[in-house]
Amino acid sequence: MTTARYVYWQDGEYWVGYFEEYPDYMTQGESLEDLRESLIDLYHDLRPILAAQEEHSHSDRYRH
């Protein structure tokens, strides 16, 4: 099981949040439970993309 910390708050009628590790990617929900589900979906969507970007940036560092 993976653990990821997130920040969230209520903004009017919606709950808004993002992962501490990825503050540029925000999501929202009509309830706190909706927000948690959206965060889980976002996490699953982001991990492969960000892992590929990180791998690419590491390989660029070692090129001459």
Biopython code that builds the backbone (N, CA, C, O; Angstrom):
import numpy as np
from Bio.PDB.StructureBuilder import StructureBuilder

atoms = [
    (1, "MET", "N", (0.846, -1.177, 0.000)),
    (1, "MET", "CA", (0.000, 0.000, 0.000)),
    (1, "MET", "C", (0.892, 1.241, 0.000)),
    (1, "MET", "O", (1.849, 1.332, 0.769)),
    (2, "THR", "N", (0.567, 2.184, -0.863)),
    (2, "THR", "CA", (1.306, 3.427, -0.976)),
    (2, "THR", "C", (0.616, 4.500, -0.149)),
    (2, "THR", "O", (-0.611, 4.587, -0.118)),
    (3, "THR", "N", (1.417, 5.310, 0.515)),
    (3, "THR", "CA", (0.880, 6.429, 1.286)),
    (3, "THR", "C", (1.338, 7.727, 0.648)),
    (3, "THR", "O", (2.511, 7.888, 0.311)),
    (4, "ALA", "N", (0.400, 8.654, 0.486)),
    (4, "ALA", "CA", (0.724, 9.962, -0.077)),
    (4, "ALA", "C", (0.003, 11.018, 0.752)),
    (4, "ALA", "O", (-1.199, 10.916, 0.998)),
    (5, "ARG", "N", (0.737, 12.016, 1.171)),
    (5, "ARG", "CA", (0.144, 13.096, 1.971)),
    (5, "ARG", "C", (-0.492, 14.119, 1.043)),
    (5, "ARG", "O", (0.025, 14.411, -0.035)),
    (6, "TYR", "N", (-1.622, 14.656, 1.484)),
    (6, "TYR", "CA", (-2.292, 15.662, 0.673)),
    (6, "TYR", "C", (-2.809, 16.804, 1.529)),
    (6, "TYR", "O", (-3.005, 16.668, 2.737)),
    (7, "VAL", "N", (-3.021, 17.922, 0.876)),
    (7, "VAL", "CA", (-3.546, 19.140, 1.496)),
    (7, "VAL", "C", (-4.946, 19.332, 0.939)),
    (7, "VAL", "O", (-5.166, 19.146, -0.258)),
    (8, "TYR", "N", (-5.896, 19.703, 1.787)),
    (8, "TYR", "CA", (-7.248, 19.928, 1.289)),
    (8, "TYR", "C", (-7.941, 21.008, 2.110)),
    (8, "TYR", "O", (-7.568, 21.272, 3.253)),
    (9, "TRP", "N", (-8.953, 21.626, 1.511)),
    (9, "TRP", "CA", (-9.747, 22.654, 2.180)),
    (9, "TRP", "C", (-11.093, 22.760, 1.473)),
    (9, "TRP", "O", (-11.265, 22.291, 0.348)),
    (10, "GLN", "N", (-12.027, 23.381, 2.153)),
    (10, "GLN", "CA", (-13.332, 23.616, 1.548)),
    (10, "GLN", "C", (-13.349, 25.020, 0.957)),
    (10, "GLN", "O", (-12.997, 25.993, 1.624)),
    (11, "ASP", "N", (-13.762, 25.107, -0.299)),
    (11, "ASP", "CA", (-13.832, 26.376, -1.017)),
    (11, "ASP", "C", (-15.268, 26.528, -1.519)),
    (11, "ASP", "O", (-15.621, 26.009, -2.578)),
    (12, "GLY", "N", (-16.082, 27.236, -0.760)),
    (12, "GLY", "CA", (-17.493, 27.346, -1.112)),
    (12, "GLY", "C", (-18.174, 25.999, -0.946)),
    (12, "GLY", "O", (-18.149, 25.408, 0.133)),
    (13, "GLU", "N", (-18.778, 25.523, -2.014)),
    (13, "GLU", "CA", (-19.489, 24.246, -1.964)),
    (13, "GLU", "C", (-18.591, 23.048, -2.244)),
    (13, "GLU", "O", (-19.027, 21.907, -2.090)),
    (14, "TYR", "N", (-17.351, 23.281, -2.650)),
    (14, "TYR", "CA", (-16.465, 22.194, -3.061)),
    (14, "TYR", "C", (-15.306, 22.004, -2.099)),
    (14, "TYR", "O", (-14.900, 22.923, -1.387)),
    (15, "TRP", "N", (-14.782, 20.776, -2.098)),
    (15, "TRP", "CA", (-13.551, 20.442, -1.407)),
    (15, "TRP", "C", (-12.460, 20.396, -2.459)),
    (15, "TRP", "O", (-12.637, 19.784, -3.513)),
    (16, "VAL", "N", (-11.342, 21.032, -2.186)),
    (16, "VAL", "CA", (-10.234, 21.143, -3.129)),
    (16, "VAL", "C", (-8.988, 20.549, -2.464)),
    (16, "VAL", "O", (-8.797, 20.688, -1.255)),
    (17, "GLY", "N", (-8.154, 19.894, -3.252)),
    (17, "GLY", "CA", (-6.949, 19.327, -2.665)),
    (17, "GLY", "C", (-5.885, 19.002, -3.685)),
    (17, "GLY", "O", (-6.130, 18.989, -4.892)),
    (18, "TYR", "N", (-4.690, 18.738, -3.170)),
    (18, "TYR", "CA", (-3.551, 18.333, -3.989)),
    (18, "TYR", "C", (-2.596, 17.531, -3.127)),
    (18, "TYR", "O", (-2.643, 17.595, -1.899)),
    (19, "PHE", "N", (-1.735, 16.781, -3.782)),
    (19, "PHE", "CA", (-0.717, 16.019, -3.072)),
    (19, "PHE", "C", (0.455, 16.926, -2.738)),
    (19, "PHE", "O", (0.855, 17.750, -3.561)),
    (20, "GLU", "N", (1.005, 16.786, -1.549)),
    (20, "GLU", "CA", (2.163, 17.598, -1.162)),
    (20, "GLU", "C", (3.301, 17.433, -2.159)),
    (20, "GLU", "O", (4.024, 18.385, -2.450)),
    (21, "GLU", "N", (3.453, 16.234, -2.673)),
    (21, "GLU", "CA", (4.536, 15.936, -3.612)),
    (21, "GLU", "C", (4.287, 16.561, -4.991)),
    (21, "GLU", "O", (5.232, 16.800, -5.744)),
    (22, "TYR", "N", (3.023, 16.822, -5.319)),
    (22, "TYR", "CA", (2.649, 17.348, -6.643)),
    (22, "TYR", "C", (1.681, 18.524, -6.501)),
    (22, "TYR", "O", (0.517, 18.395, -6.882)),
    (23, "PRO", "N", (2.114, 19.650, -5.975)),
    (23, "PRO", "CA", (1.199, 20.766, -5.713)),
    (23, "PRO", "C", (0.611, 21.415, -6.966)),
    (23, "PRO", "O", (-0.383, 22.136, -6.876)),
    (24, "ASP", "N", (1.204, 21.169, -8.119)),
    (24, "ASP", "CA", (0.691, 21.756, -9.356)),
    (24, "ASP", "C", (-0.555, 21.040, -9.883)),
    (24, "ASP", "O", (-1.221, 21.541, -10.789)),
    (25, "TYR", "N", (-0.866, 19.887, -9.329)),
    (25, "TYR", "CA", (-1.995, 19.082, -9.806)),
    (25, "TYR", "C", (-3.081, 19.054, -8.737)),
    (25, "TYR", "O", (-2.995, 18.319, -7.754)),
    (26, "MET", "N", (-4.100, 19.874, -8.957)),
    (26, "MET", "CA", (-5.189, 19.978, -7.982)),
    (26, "MET", "C", (-6.430, 19.274, -8.511)),
    (26, "MET", "O", (-6.594, 19.098, -9.718)),
    (27, "THR", "N", (-7.300, 18.875, -7.590)),
    (27, "THR", "CA", (-8.574, 18.267, -7.945)),
    (27, "THR", "C", (-9.619, 18.716, -6.937)),
    (27, "THR", "O", (-9.292, 19.357, -5.937)),
    (28, "GLN", "N", (-10.871, 18.381, -7.199)),
    (28, "GLN", "CA", (-11.942, 18.816, -6.303)),
    (28, "GLN", "C", (-13.044, 17.776, -6.248)),
    (28, "GLN", "O", (-13.102, 16.860, -7.068)),
    (29, "GLY", "N", (-13.918, 17.935, -5.263)),
    (29, "GLY", "CA", (-15.075, 17.069, -5.115)),
    (29, "GLY", "C", (-16.189, 17.810, -4.409)),
    (29, "GLY", "O", (-15.950, 18.790, -3.703)),
    (30, "GLU", "N", (-17.408, 17.337, -4.603)),
    (30, "GLU", "CA", (-18.558, 17.968, -3.953)),
    (30, "GLU", "C", (-18.619, 17.648, -2.465)),
    (30, "GLU", "O", (-19.240, 18.377, -1.691)),
    (31, "SER", "N", (-17.971, 16.555, -2.070)),
    (31, "SER", "CA", (-17.889, 16.177, -0.658)),
    (31, "SER", "C", (-16.449, 15.770, -0.374)),
    (31, "SER", "O", (-15.647, 15.609, -1.294)),
    (32, "LEU", "N", (-16.131, 15.609, 0.889)),
    (32, "LEU", "CA", (-14.787, 15.181, 1.254)),
    (32, "LEU", "C", (-14.502, 13.785, 0.691)),
    (32, "LEU", "O", (-13.385, 13.509, 0.254)),
    (33, "GLU", "N", (-15.493, 12.923, 0.700)),
    (33, "GLU", "CA", (-15.320, 11.579, 0.134)),
    (33, "GLU", "C", (-15.094, 11.656, -1.383)),
    (33, "GLU", "O", (-14.258, 10.929, -1.919)),
    (34, "ASP", "N", (-15.831, 12.529, -2.073)),
    (34, "ASP", "CA", (-15.609, 12.724, -3.512)),
    (34, "ASP", "C", (-14.191, 13.210, -3.781)),
    (34, "ASP", "O", (-13.538, 12.765, -4.726)),
    (35, "LEU", "N", (-13.722, 14.127, -2.941)),
    (35, "LEU", "CA", (-12.352, 14.630, -3.104)),
    (35, "LEU", "C", (-11.354, 13.497, -2.922)),
    (35, "LEU", "O", (-10.416, 13.378, -3.710)),
    (36, "ARG", "N", (-11.529, 12.676, -1.918)),
    (36, "ARG", "CA", (-10.597, 11.557, -1.693)),
    (36, "ARG", "C", (-10.573, 10.622, -2.898)),
    (36, "ARG", "O", (-9.506, 10.169, -3.312)),
    (37, "GLU", "N", (-11.747, 10.332, -3.462)),
    (37, "GLU", "CA", (-11.806, 9.473, -4.646)),
    (37, "GLU", "C", (-11.098, 10.137, -5.827)),
    (37, "GLU", "O", (-10.386, 9.471, -6.579)),
    (38, "SER", "N", (-11.289, 11.436, -5.991)),
    (38, "SER", "CA", (-10.619, 12.169, -7.074)),
    (38, "SER", "C", (-9.111, 12.176, -6.882)),
    (38, "SER", "O", (-8.358, 12.061, -7.848)),
    (39, "LEU", "N", (-8.671, 12.311, -5.634)),
    (39, "LEU", "CA", (-7.235, 12.278, -5.352)),
    (39, "LEU", "C", (-6.640, 10.913, -5.665)),
    (39, "LEU", "O", (-5.534, 10.825, -6.200)),
    (40, "ILE", "N", (-7.359, 9.856, -5.339)),
    (40, "ILE", "CA", (-6.885, 8.502, -5.657)),
    (40, "ILE", "C", (-6.757, 8.337, -7.166)),
    (40, "ILE", "O", (-5.749, 7.826, -7.656)),
    (41, "ASP", "N", (-7.782, 8.771, -7.904)),
    (41, "ASP", "CA", (-7.730, 8.682, -9.368)),
    (41, "ASP", "C", (-6.576, 9.508, -9.920)),
    (41, "ASP", "O", (-5.851, 9.054, -10.806)),
    (42, "LEU", "N", (-6.405, 10.714, -9.399)),
    (42, "LEU", "CA", (-5.321, 11.587, -9.842)),
    (42, "LEU", "C", (-3.972, 10.931, -9.580)),
    (42, "LEU", "O", (-3.092, 10.959, -10.440)),
    (43, "TYR", "N", (-3.805, 10.351, -8.419)),
    (43, "TYR", "CA", (-2.542, 9.696, -8.064)),
    (43, "TYR", "C", (-2.215, 8.577, -9.052)),
    (43, "TYR", "O", (-1.086, 8.453, -9.526)),
    (44, "HIS", "N", (-3.230, 7.767, -9.349)),
    (44, "HIS", "CA", (-3.007, 6.659, -10.293)),
    (44, "HIS", "C", (-2.690, 7.174, -11.693)),
    (44, "HIS", "O", (-1.923, 6.546, -12.422)),
    (45, "ASP", "N", (-3.268, 8.304, -12.074)),
    (45, "ASP", "CA", (-2.977, 8.897, -13.378)),
    (45, "ASP", "C", (-1.589, 9.530, -13.423)),
    (45, "ASP", "O", (-0.901, 9.446, -14.440)),
    (46, "LEU", "N", (-1.177, 10.158, -12.333)),
    (46, "LEU", "CA", (0.089, 10.897, -12.308)),
    (46, "LEU", "C", (1.323, 10.012, -12.180)),
    (46, "LEU", "O", (2.347, 10.305, -12.798)),
    (47, "ARG", "N", (1.258, 8.967, -11.415)),
    (47, "ARG", "CA", (2.456, 8.179, -11.122)),
    (47, "ARG", "C", (3.212, 7.730, -12.367)),
    (47, "ARG", "O", (4.420, 7.957, -12.434)),
    (48, "PRO", "N", (2.579, 7.109, -13.350)),
    (48, "PRO", "CA", (3.361, 6.676, -14.520)),
    (48, "PRO", "C", (3.926, 7.852, -15.318)),
    (48, "PRO", "O", (5.046, 7.774, -15.824)),
    (49, "ILE", "N", (3.176, 8.920, -15.433)),
    (49, "ILE", "CA", (3.621, 10.092, -16.194)),
    (49, "ILE", "C", (4.821, 10.734, -15.516)),
    (49, "ILE", "O", (5.829, 11.011, -16.164)),
    (50, "LEU", "N", (4.716, 10.969, -14.225)),
    (50, "LEU", "CA", (5.800, 11.626, -13.500)),
    (50, "LEU", "C", (7.019, 10.728, -13.370)),
    (50, "LEU", "O", (8.149, 11.215, -13.383)),
    (51, "ALA", "N", (6.804, 9.429, -13.245)),
    (51, "ALA", "CA", (7.933, 8.501, -13.184)),
    (51, "ALA", "C", (8.704, 8.526, -14.508)),
    (51, "ALA", "O", (9.935, 8.496, -14.510)),
    (52, "ALA", "N", (7.988, 8.582, -15.625)),
    (52, "ALA", "CA", (8.643, 8.644, -16.933)),
    (52, "ALA", "C", (9.406, 9.956, -17.093)),
    (52, "ALA", "O", (10.513, 9.967, -17.632)),
    (53, "GLN", "N", (8.826, 11.059, -16.630)),
    (53, "GLN", "CA", (9.507, 12.351, -16.707)),
    (53, "GLN", "C", (10.768, 12.345, -15.857)),
    (53, "GLN", "O", (11.807, 12.858, -16.271)),
    (54, "GLU", "N", (10.674, 11.765, -14.674)),
    (54, "GLU", "CA", (11.830, 11.704, -13.781)),
    (54, "GLU", "C", (12.926, 10.835, -14.391)),
    (54, "GLU", "O", (14.104, 11.188, -14.334)),
    (55, "GLU", "N", (12.543, 9.710, -14.970)),
    (55, "GLU", "CA", (13.517, 8.829, -15.600)),
    (55, "GLU", "C", (14.205, 9.548, -16.757)),
    (55, "GLU", "O", (15.416, 9.418, -16.937)),
    (56, "HIS", "N", (13.447, 10.297, -17.532)),
    (56, "HIS", "CA", (14.005, 11.052, -18.654)),
    (56, "HIS", "C", (14.985, 12.121, -18.158)),
    (56, "HIS", "O", (16.053, 12.302, -18.742)),
    (57, "SER", "N", (14.625, 12.821, -17.092)),
    (57, "SER", "CA", (15.506, 13.870, -16.580)),
    (57, "SER", "C", (16.798, 13.280, -16.011)),
    (57, "SER", "O", (17.854, 13.904, -16.116)),
    (58, "HIS", "N", (16.732, 12.080, -15.408)),
    (58, "HIS", "CA", (17.927, 11.442, -14.895)),
    (58, "HIS", "C", (18.837, 11.011, -16.038)),
    (58, "HIS", "O", (20.058, 11.132, -15.939)),
    (59, "SER", "N", (18.253, 10.511, -17.120)),
    (59, "SER", "CA", (19.088, 10.059, -18.228)),
    (59, "SER", "C", (19.751, 11.255, -18.915)),
    (59, "SER", "O", (20.863, 11.121, -19.427)),
    (60, "ASP", "N", (19.101, 12.411, -18.938)),
    (60, "ASP", "CA", (19.701, 13.619, -19.527)),
    (60, "ASP", "C", (20.913, 14.096, -18.728)),
    (60, "ASP", "O", (21.841, 14.664, -19.302)),
    (61, "ARG", "N", (20.918, 13.879, -17.448)),
    (61, "ARG", "CA", (22.040, 14.332, -16.611)),
    (61, "ARG", "C", (23.326, 13.583, -16.919)),
    (61, "ARG", "O", (24.417, 14.125, -16.740)),
    (62, "TYR", "N", (23.210, 12.348, -17.378)),
    (62, "TYR", "CA", (24.401, 11.531, -17.578)),
    (62, "TYR", "C", (24.890, 11.539, -19.017)),
    (62, "TYR", "O", (25.853, 10.847, -19.347)),
    (63, "ARG", "N", (24.252, 12.297, -19.861)),
    (63, "ARG", "CA", (24.720, 12.408, -21.260)),
    (63, "ARG", "C", (25.830, 13.443, -21.324)),
    (63, "ARG", "O", (25.831, 14.423, -20.578)),
    (64, "HIS", "N", (26.767, 13.211, -22.219)),
    (64, "HIS", "CA", (27.865, 14.149, -22.424)),
    (64, "HIS", "C", (27.771, 14.763, -23.775)),
    (64, "HIS", "O", (28.611, 15.586, -24.138)),
]
sb = StructureBuilder()
sb.init_structure("model")
sb.init_model(0)
sb.init_chain("A")
sb.init_seg("    ")
for serial, (resi, resn, name, xyz) in enumerate(atoms, 1):
    if name == "N":
        sb.init_residue(resn, " ", resi, " ")
    sb.init_atom(name, np.array(xyz, "f"), 0.0, 1.0, " ", f" {name:<3s}", serial, name[0])
structure = sb.get_structure()
